[in-house]
Amino acid sequence: MATMQDVARQAGVSIATVSFVLNGTKAVTEPTRKRVEAAMAELGYRRNPAGSALARGRTDIIALLYPALQRQLHATATRFFTSAAERAQERGFSLVMWPAANEAHEIDELTRSGLIDGVLLMEVQLEDERVEALRKGTTPFALIGRTQDPTGLPYVDIDFEQTVVSGIEELVARGHTNIAFLYDHSGPSTLHAYGAIARASRTFRDTIAQSGLSGVTVDCGETPRAGREVGEMFREKHPDVTAVLIMNELASPGFMTGLRQAGTLVPDELSVLSLVSSDTVASMCDPELAFMRAPAEELGRLGTDAVIDRITKPDSALPHRLVPCQMVPGSSVGPTSAVGD
């Protein structure tokens, strides 16, 4: 296996010059750089990315923190991860998913380890001790999500408020005036005041009240079984509701199955619109769900850019970016019918 010394000998330069070319720690002339690169190619020399990063005083590794012990992975979360990893690679970094618990001490242990250069935090709560721990430390970080008061924090997030309003408008345009909002009231297990759920549910209640519509919130755990159980009893418990907004991706297929088993016809008797979801989950349902697509790819890239910019350009402006979900038509939404006739 070729060594740096072999490359230096082949290119007729010093080992230090080879190191400068590999690590970018000092400028070299263009002809010299080309000779070194040609020698590397001829000898089949492979650089050590970890060694190059450490030579610059960095690991070039970003930890994406997701509380996998508290919340199950789902299709939309996976799209966040893959997009973030691809963007990190494009910018010369590696991104690793770190399934840390939702506790500040784990943040402290991770950031003091020296293993990472930055943190990208997901599943942010309104009052989040992990964010406070990051604030107090020196490791650059960014959020995919927001606390109650995100002033002074670098974040990107789904515009949940606009997404809920748009979902209600889609249903009202089809004549629906009695709408249910189905979600997990408690939020993911042990995640208290989860920002996404808190903002969406508050917006639903406010919009229904201000618009003179009728509405009800319905609790449903984040599992297909819970969704099925709610679906089976839905018409009996809510006979006047003509449309449902569901923001619970893991429960959505079960909910649709439960409706069908109970004989509730979708969309003839009940329209269903899924919020913050994906094509993958929509296609699992029969009929196929209409949904508001989560901007996972865009936010994964933006979140990665945000944390890398904190590492490489710490004096740059803090990002504050909200991206709404976009409507994707499906077979589960139709015009209202006279329920109970």
Secondary structure, 3 states (H helix, E strand, C coil): CCCHHHHHHHHCCCHHHHHHHHHCCCCCCHHHHHHHHHHHHHHCCCCCHHHHHHHCCCCCEEEEECCCCCCCCCHHHHHHHHHHHHHHHHCCCEEEEECCCCCHHHHHHHHHCCCCCEEEECCCECCCHHHHHHHHCCCCEEEECCCCCCCCCCEEEECHHHHHHHHHHHHHCCCCCEEEEEECCCCCCCCCCEHHHHHHHHHHHHHHHHHCCEEEEEECCCCHHHHHHHHHHHHHHCCCCCEEEECCCCCHHHHHHHHHHCCCCCCCCCEEEEEEECHHHHCCCCCCCEEEECCHHHHHHHHHHHHHHHHHCCCCCCCEEEECCEEECCCCCCCCCCCCC
